[in-house]
Amino acid sequence: MERKIGVLMLSLVLLVTVAMCGGVAASVEHHDTYRRYLLSNGLGQTPPMGWNSWNHFACNISESMIRETADAIVSTGLSKLGYKYVNIDDCWAELTRDKQGYLVPKKSAFPSGIRALADYVHSKGLKLGIYSDAGYYTCSKTMPGSLGHEEQDALTFAAWGIDYLKYDNCNNGGIKPTVRYPVMTRALMMAGRPIFFSLCEWGDMHPALWGFPVGNSWRTTNDIADNWASMVSRADMNEYYADLARPGGWNDPDMLEVGNGGMTKDEYIIHFSIWAISKAPLLIGCDVRNMTAETMEIIGNSEVIAVNQDPLGVQAKKVRSEGDLEVWAGPLSGYRVAVLLVNRGPGPEPITANWDDIGIPPKSVVTARDIWRHKYLRQKLVGNLTATVNPHAGEMYILKPIA
């Protein structure tokens, strides 16, 4: 009797499979096709670090500005801290392709062409990124997208020496991103050059759920704006997908606004701290040619950057949230834990991180290093850490059990 039931169940499963996939052969073919989309470029073992033109310059870009930015990333010491990508965003190409269907760099802004610009950026020890769209036009509607031209554009980018592709989601003809994005994945793999693939899908169809075989990072949110409310809302949306980030594929809450002037110093410190502990891409969005010492102090904090670039690659989570008071925490290599205390409220408040909330055995003796003040706390801690945190501010520590 049990065997008969088993045979009936197997028959039912096969019938359902045939109904859903158009037959077993169709199912196998679909699996094989999807397998070939798997991204295996070896990139993104830690979150990417660099700069992007959009947040500060929007469409006001040129090859001279990109060259000057590359120069500044080196001269300020940002490149030695790990900022390597110099990424051109939207508006770099002419409105129409040439007669052979190739993208044409805008002559008024990039008269020397992208290949020459890539050679210059590479000569500085940096990498060049570019922008396209999984649609018929980009979001600015000033240049074509790559939908229908994926293989041609991937080969073009590879020939130009491109190292990073941000791939947007506008003007897409109503075709689902799960259909459009893997086509470019395969095209990039066939182009023969390792290119970091950034899916800028805005979190539309939860790309964190399907992005790992397709790209090296995926936007979990809509565009950020240079204000507190926008920044923390993007942090919240991104945190929801923390378990899905890992080396080779990262959740992306959009680029950094530090240095653009819309937030206070404390708010920018929180912005940078959350992005770092969340293993988000650290893509500077200000004018690094003219940034202040305060901005450099924030984006140049090597200890906070080290949390972001930690090889364990585990995104932190919001482990406690009581009203405006939050505790974010995540493990680091070497049996350490990164902790961020955040006060979203209007006045100073004490915030406590308990060991059992952040993954440390309750009776452990712990050393705590304040990585914004660059010093260890004098006392060893047992059971918890408490700090008074100013409004719209935070405190960030690395904890290490010693007994």
Secondary structure, DSSP 8 states (H G I E B T S, - for coil): -HHHHHHHHHHHHHHHHHHHHTSHHHHHHHHHHHHTT-------SS--EEEESHHHHTT---HHHHHHHHHHHHHTTTGGGT--EEE--S--B-SS--TTS---B-TTT-TT-HHHHHHHHHHTT-EEEEEEESSSB-TTSSSB--TT-HHHHHHHHHHHT--EEEEE--S-TT--HHHHHHHHHHHHHHHTS--EEEE--TTTT-GGGT-TTT-SEEE-SS---SSHHHHHHHHHHHHTTGGG-BTTBEEE-----TTSSSS-HHHHHHHHHHHHHTT--EEE-S-TTS--HHHHHHHT-HHHHHHHT-TT----EEEEEETTEEEEEEEETTTEEEEEEEE-SSS-EEEEEEHHHHTS-TT-EEEEEETTTTEE-SS-EESEEEEEE-TTEEEEEEEEE--
